[in-house]
Amino acid sequence: MESTEIKELRLLLGISQRAFGELLGYTEPQTRVSNIETGKQTPSNQTVAACKLLKENIELRNTIKELKEILNKA
């Protein structure tokens, strides 16, 4: 997962760099996320895995929402 994808995920979640960093368990949350998003720091394997899980959950939630809308129209 590239730095741009991580930033897109954070923006999709609608949270600040600080909140995203806290979610990921960073001790200096805003600084770490900023460094990752700008490419100054490579995200760890743990960060990439957590971001992938978050992204999958968002996609699953959206799919369920779409299915509910389809069922409600039927």
C-alpha positions as CSV (number, residue, x, y, z in Angstrom):
1,M,0.0,0.0,0.0
2,E,1.5,3.3,-1.1
3,S,1.5,6.5,0.9
4,T,-1.2,8.1,-1.4
5,E,-3.5,5.1,-0.7
6,I,-3.1,5.6,3.0
7,K,-3.9,9.3,2.7
8,E,-7.0,8.4,0.5
9,L,-8.1,5.9,3.2
10,R,-7.8,8.5,5.9
11,L,-9.7,11.1,3.9
12,L,-12.4,8.5,3.1
13,L,-12.7,7.9,6.8
14,G,-13.0,11.6,7.3
15,I,-10.6,11.9,10.2
16,S,-7.5,14.0,10.9
17,Q,-4.0,12.8,10.7
18,R,-3.8,12.8,14.5
19,A,-7.0,10.7,14.9
20,F,-5.8,8.3,12.2
21,G,-2.4,7.9,13.9
22,E,-4.1,7.3,17.2
23,L,-6.3,4.7,15.6
24,L,-3.1,3.0,14.4
25,G,-1.5,3.3,17.9
26,Y,1.3,5.7,17.1
27,T,3.0,7.6,19.9
28,E,3.4,10.7,17.8
29,P,0.3,10.2,15.7
30,Q,0.1,13.4,13.6
31,T,3.8,13.4,12.8
32,R,4.0,9.7,11.9
33,V,0.9,9.9,9.6
34,S,2.2,13.1,8.0
35,N,5.6,11.5,7.3
36,I,4.0,8.4,5.8
37,E,1.6,10.5,3.6
38,T,4.4,12.6,2.3
39,G,6.7,9.7,1.6
40,K,9.2,10.7,4.2
41,Q,8.7,7.5,6.1
42,T,7.8,4.0,4.8
43,P,4.7,2.5,6.5
44,S,5.5,-0.6,8.6
45,N,4.0,-4.0,7.6
46,Q,1.7,-3.6,10.6
47,T,0.4,-0.3,9.4
48,V,-0.2,-1.6,5.9
49,A,-2.1,-4.6,7.3
50,A,-4.2,-2.4,9.5
51,C,-5.0,0.0,6.6
52,K,-5.9,-2.9,4.3
53,L,-8.3,-4.2,7.0
54,L,-9.9,-0.8,7.4
55,K,-10.3,-0.5,3.6
56,E,-11.9,-3.9,3.3
57,N,-14.3,-3.1,6.1
58,I,-15.3,0.1,4.4
59,E,-15.8,-1.7,1.1
60,L,-17.9,-4.4,2.9
61,R,-20.0,-1.8,4.6
62,N,-20.7,-0.1,1.3
63,T,-21.6,-3.4,-0.4
64,I,-24.0,-4.2,2.4
65,K,-25.5,-0.7,2.2
66,E,-26.0,-1.1,-1.6
67,L,-27.6,-4.6,-1.1
68,K,-30.0,-3.2,1.5
69,E,-31.0,-0.4,-0.9
70,I,-31.7,-2.9,-3.6
71,L,-33.8,-5.1,-1.3
72,N,-35.8,-2.1,-0.1
73,K,-36.7,-1.2,-3.7
74,A,-37.9,-4.8,-4.4
